[in-house]
Amino acid sequence: MQLKASLVIPATALGFAGTAAASPITFEARETAMDDYLYVCTDVDWSGICQNLGFFAGECYNFPAEFQEDISSIGPPQGWECVIYDNYNCDGGYDLYAVYPGNAYLNETDYNDVLSSFVCTRT
Ligand SMILES: *[C@@H]1O[C@H](CO)[C@@H](O)[C@H](O)[C@H]1NC(C)=O
């Protein structure tokens, strides 16, 4: 399986406000060519370190090092379903199926601080 580099767009570069818990994804700055962005945070309730991770449909990405096994909030954009894996390279493991607006309290699931890779497809 081909290992793809994670495509990380700093939230600041996207003009992300970072306050609205009800809508964790902003769509203002879409100049780049990514299909969309998965919003992740290291703590519950969209707190801690947060980033919008750019992705292309159907492509598997390993989370950047600072998010490996440290994600506690995860927010797919509208119109997508993301499968999140506890192994690298979207390989086996137990999977979390996430749709907008996502889950801000992974600490109440089996998926807290275990996630390693993701792939998103349009719904
Ligand atoms: C998850 O985190 C929230 C916020 O800190 C807390 O209120 C809640 O009790 C936690 N749930 C579990 C199962 O630890």
Ligand as a Chemical Component Dictionary entry (heavy atoms), coordinates in Angstrom:
data_LIG
# 
_chem_comp.id                   LIG 
_chem_comp.type                 NON-POLYMER 
_chem_comp.pdbx_formal_charge   0 
_chem_comp.three_letter_code    LIG 
# 
loop_
_chem_comp_atom.comp_id 
_chem_comp_atom.atom_id 
_chem_comp_atom.alt_atom_id 
_chem_comp_atom.type_symbol 
_chem_comp_atom.charge 
_chem_comp_atom.model_Cartn_x 
_chem_comp_atom.model_Cartn_y 
_chem_comp_atom.model_Cartn_z 
_chem_comp_atom.pdbx_ordinal 
LIG C1 C1 C 0 -15.678 13.605 28.342 1  
LIG O1 O1 O 0 -15.210 14.924 28.516 2  
LIG C2 C2 C 0 -16.191 15.822 29.024 3  
LIG C3 C3 C 0 -15.570 17.209 29.032 4  
LIG O2 O2 O 0 -14.374 17.210 29.760 5  
LIG C4 C4 C 0 -16.619 15.362 30.406 6  
LIG O3 O3 O 0 -17.617 16.216 30.901 7  
LIG C5 C5 C 0 -17.157 13.938 30.317 8  
LIG O4 O4 O 0 -17.454 13.465 31.604 9  
LIG C6 C6 C 0 -16.110 13.032 29.670 10 
LIG N1 N1 N 0 -16.698 11.709 29.483 11 
LIG C7 C7 C 0 -16.066 10.621 29.903 12 
LIG C8 C8 C 0 -16.767 9.330  29.639 13 
LIG O5 O5 O 0 -14.977 10.640 30.455 14 
# 
loop_
_chem_comp_bond.comp_id 
_chem_comp_bond.atom_id_1 
_chem_comp_bond.atom_id_2 
_chem_comp_bond.value_order 
_chem_comp_bond.pdbx_ordinal 
LIG C1 O1 SING 1  
LIG C1 C6 SING 2  
LIG O1 C2 SING 3  
LIG C2 C3 SING 4  
LIG C2 C4 SING 5  
LIG C3 O2 SING 6  
LIG C4 O3 SING 7  
LIG C4 C5 SING 8  
LIG C5 O4 SING 9  
LIG C5 C6 SING 10 
LIG C6 N1 SING 11 
LIG N1 C7 SING 12 
LIG C7 C8 SING 13 
LIG C7 O5 DOUB 14 
# 
